[in-house]
Amino acid sequence: MNLLKRIFDFYLDASVHVALAVFCLMWLTGFILDITIDKNLALFLFFGTIASYNFIKYGLEAEKYILVANRYHKNIQFFSFIALGFGAYHAYFLTKETWLGLGVLGILTGLYSLPVLPNTKNLRSLSGFKVLPVALVWSGATVILPVLQIGGDLGWDVWVEALQRFIMVLVLILPFEIRDVKYDSAELRTIPQRYGVTVTKVIGIFWVGFLVLTLFLKDDLQHFDLFVKMIICLTLVMVTLLSREDRSKYFATFWVEALPIFWWAIGYLGVNKFLS
């Protein structure tokens, strides 16, 4: 039992769970936009998410990431380098258009994690700015890049889907913000720090309401799309209301991050239902 817990904790701490969430969101895009997801891009993002998230979590200072003293973190570091190698292999098969998109997302990630302004560690440390680059990167990676990779047209419906994904991720971040309200530096001035937990939940519900309104902006509105998005909205409301400062660490780290996996499963089952 203790061994299983250690494996499970490593699965979470080494960012495999969050990488699987990104992977599933990309395939969900394929269901919703009715496009083919390129497997090389999907695997690149899966392995790239592991490497980049672990670097942001454990190695914002490069020398600390290279000279790791803790054995557990050494294992995560070694695992991250292996993931980086697999990601590099699949990166070879990406198109020029995808690389341009990755360049933009890479800049956003760099601005989020690296010092860019005087007297400011990074954009993550700017008051109230923490959630925006994360949502933009997830939206771009899981909606825009799959379309670019297959040479598709970035039309109106694609941008609406990207906006919807941006809002989904914003709401998904709130349980983490609420969980960390007592531990985040006061300088961050996260949403719960500025407005309190209750108002943060109200903001989350408002964003979900706005997400519902965007469901009707698409030119080609499909019943399947509405079916999946309404389930997504309901689950977002549920986790927002259930979020508390004293929740177990697994509530956000596992259950909230598992929602994209659940959405993918709903989308997969829904596709089979609507095609049968």
C-alpha positions in Angstrom: 0.0 0.0 0.0 2.8 2.4 0.9 4.5 1.6 -2.5 1.3 2.4 -4.4 1.1 5.7 -2.6 4.7 6.6 -3.5 4.0 5.7 -7.1 0.8 7.8 -7.1 2.5 10.7 -5.5 5.3 10.5 -8.0 2.7 10.4 -10.8 1.3 13.7 -9.5 4.6 15.4 -8.5 6.3 14.6 -11.8 3.5 16.3 -13.7 2.3 13.2 -15.5 -1.3 13.9 -14.4 -1.3 17.4 -15.7 0.4 16.2 -19.0 -2.4 13.7 -19.4 -4.9 16.5 -18.8 -3.3 18.5 -21.7 -3.2 15.4 -23.8 -7.0 14.8 -23.3 -7.9 18.4 -23.9 -6.2 18.2 -27.3 -8.1 15.1 -28.2 -11.3 16.7 -27.0 -10.6 19.5 -29.5 -10.5 16.9 -32.2 -14.0 15.6 -31.2 -15.5 19.1 -31.0 -13.9 20.6 -34.2 -14.1 17.3 -36.1 -10.4 17.3 -37.0 -7.7 14.7 -36.9 -5.2 15.1 -34.1 -1.7 14.6 -35.2 -0.1 12.0 -32.9 3.3 13.5 -33.0 2.0 16.8 -31.8 -0.1 15.1 -29.1 3.0 13.2 -27.8 5.2 16.2 -28.1 2.8 18.2 -25.9 2.5 15.3 -23.4 6.2 14.9 -22.9 6.9 18.6 -23.2 4.4 19.4 -20.5 6.1 17.0 -18.1 9.5 18.6 -18.8 8.3 22.2 -18.7 6.0 21.9 -15.7 8.7 20.2 -13.7 11.2 22.9 -14.6 8.7 25.6 -13.5 7.9 23.8 -10.3 11.3 22.7 -9.2 13.9 24.6 -11.2 13.1 28.3 -11.9 16.7 28.9 -10.8 18.7 26.8 -13.3 21.6 26.0 -11.0 19.1 24.5 -8.4 17.6 22.3 -11.2 21.0 21.0 -12.3 22.5 20.6 -8.8 19.7 18.7 -7.1 20.4 17.4 -3.6 17.1 15.7 -2.8 16.9 12.1 -4.0 13.2 12.3 -4.8 13.7 15.5 -6.8 16.6 13.8 -8.6 14.3 11.1 -9.7 11.8 13.7 -11.0 14.7 15.5 -12.7 15.9 12.3 -14.4 12.3 11.5 -15.4 12.0 15.0 -16.9 15.1 14.7 -19.0 13.8 11.4 -20.4 10.5 13.1 -21.2 12.4 16.0 -22.8 14.2 13.5 -25.0 10.9 11.9 -26.2 9.4 15.3 -26.7 12.4 16.4 -28.9 12.0 13.3 -31.1 8.3 14.1 -31.8 9.1 17.8 -32.3 11.1 16.8 -35.4 7.8 16.0 -37.2 6.0 19.3 -36.4 5.2 21.7 -39.2 6.6 25.2 -39.6 3.2 26.7 -38.7 3.1 24.7 -35.5 6.6 25.8 -34.6 5.5 29.4 -35.0 2.6 28.8 -32.7 5.0 27.1 -30.3 7.3 30.1 -30.4 4.5 32.4 -29.2 3.5 30.0 -26.5 7.1 29.6 -25.5 7.4 33.4 -25.1 4.3 33.4 -22.9 5.7 30.5 -20.8 9.0 32.4 -20.4 7.3 35.6 -19.4 5.4 33.6 -16.8 8.4 31.9 -15.2 11.5 34.1 -15.9 12.5 37.6 -14.8 11.4 40.2 -17.4 10.8 43.5 -15.6 12.8 45.5 -13.2 12.0 44.8 -9.5 9.7 41.9 -10.7 10.7 38.2 -10.6 8.4 37.3 -13.5 4.9 38.0 -14.8 3.7 35.3 -12.4 4.6 37.6 -9.5 2.6 40.6 -10.9 -0.6 41.3 -9.0 -3.5 39.4 -10.3 -1.6 38.3 -13.5 -0.8 34.7 -12.5 -3.8 33.0 -14.1 -3.8 34.7 -17.5 -0.6 33.3 -19.2 -1.4 29.8 -18.0 -4.9 29.9 -19.5 -3.6 31.4 -22.7 -0.9 28.7 -23.1 -3.3 25.8 -22.4 -5.8 27.3 -24.8 -3.3 27.8 -27.6 -1.6 24.4 -27.1 -4.9 22.4 -27.0 -6.9 24.3 -29.7 -4.7 26.4 -32.0 -1.8 24.1 -32.4 -3.8 21.0 -33.5 -5.4 23.1 -36.2 -2.0 24.5 -37.3 -0.4 21.1 -37.4 -2.9 19.7 -40.0 -2.9 22.9 -42.0 -6.4 23.8 -41.1 -8.0 27.2 -41.2 -8.1 29.3 -38.1 -11.6 30.4 -38.7 -14.2 31.9 -36.4 -15.3 28.7 -34.8 -11.7 27.8 -33.9 -11.2 31.1 -32.2 -14.5 30.7 -30.3 -13.3 27.3 -29.2 -10.0 28.8 -28.1 -11.9 31.4 -26.1 -14.0 28.7 -24.4 -10.9 26.7 -23.5 -9.3 29.8 -22.1 -12.3 30.3 -19.8 -12.4 26.7 -18.8 -8.8 26.8 -17.7 -9.3 30.1 -15.8 -12.0 28.4 -13.8 -9.9 25.2 -13.3 -7.1 27.3 -11.8 -9.4 28.8 -9.1 -9.4 25.7 -6.8 -5.6 25.9 -6.8 -5.7 29.6 -6.0 -8.1 28.9 -3.1 -6.0 26.0 -1.9 -2.8 28.1 -1.9 -4.3 31.3 -0.5 -2.5 30.8 2.9 0.8 29.8 1.4 1.2 32.1 -1.6 3.3 35.2 -1.1 1.3 38.3 -0.3 3.0 40.0 -3.2 1.2 37.7 -5.7 -2.2 39.2 -4.7 -4.0 36.2 -6.2 -7.8 36.5 -6.7 -8.6 34.8 -3.3 -6.0 37.0 -1.6 -7.5 40.2 -3.0 -11.2 39.4 -2.8 -11.6 36.4 -0.5 -12.6 32.8 -1.1 -16.4 33.5 -1.4 -16.0 36.2 -3.9 -13.5 34.1 -5.9 -16.2 31.4 -6.2 -18.7 34.0 -7.4 -16.1 35.1 -10.0 -15.7 31.5 -11.1 -19.5 31.0 -11.4 -19.7 34.2 -13.4 -17.0 33.0 -15.8 -18.9 29.7 -16.2 -22.0 31.8 -17.1 -20.0 33.7 -19.7 -18.8 30.3 -21.0 -22.4 29.2 -21.5 -23.1 32.4 -23.5 -20.2 31.7 -25.8 -21.6 28.3 -26.7 -24.0 30.0 -29.1 -21.3 32.1 -30.9 -20.2 29.4 -33.3 -21.4 29.5 -36.9 -21.6 25.7 -37.0 -23.3 24.8 -33.7 -23.5 21.1 -33.2 -25.7 19.2 -30.7 -22.6 17.2 -29.7 -20.7 20.4 -28.8 -23.5 21.6 -26.6 -23.8 18.2 -24.9 -20.2 18.1 -24.0 -19.9 21.8 -23.0 -22.9 21.7 -20.7 -21.4 18.8 -18.8 -18.1 20.7 -18.6 -20.0 23.8 -17.3 -21.7 21.7 -14.6 -18.5 20.1 -13.4 -16.8 23.5 -13.3 -19.5 24.9 -11.1 -19.3 21.8 -8.9 -15.5 22.0 -8.3 -15.7 25.8 -7.8 -18.3 25.4 -5.1 -16.5 22.5 -3.4 -13.2 24.3 -3.2 -11.9 25.3 0.2 -8.6 26.3 1.8 -8.6 23.1 4.0 -9.3 20.6 1.2 -6.9 17.7 0.9 -4.0 18.3 -1.4 -5.4 15.6 -3.7 -8.6 17.5 -4.3 -7.0 20.1 -6.7 -3.8 18.1 -7.6 -5.7 15.0 -8.7 -9.5 15.5 -8.8 -9.6 19.0 -10.4 -6.8 18.1 -12.9 -8.6 14.9 -13.7 -11.6 16.9 -15.1 -10.1 17.2 -18.6 -9.7 13.4 -18.6 -13.3 13.0 -17.6 -14.3 15.5 -20.3 -12.3 13.5 -22.9 -14.1 10.3 -21.8 -17.5 12.1 -22.2 -16.5 13.3 -25.6 -15.3 9.9 -26.7 -18.5 8.2 -25.5 -20.5 11.0 -27.0 -18.8 10.6 -30.4 -19.6 6.9 -30.4 -23.2 7.6 -29.4 -23.8 10.3 -32.1 -22.1 8.2 -34.8 -24.0 5.0 -34.0 
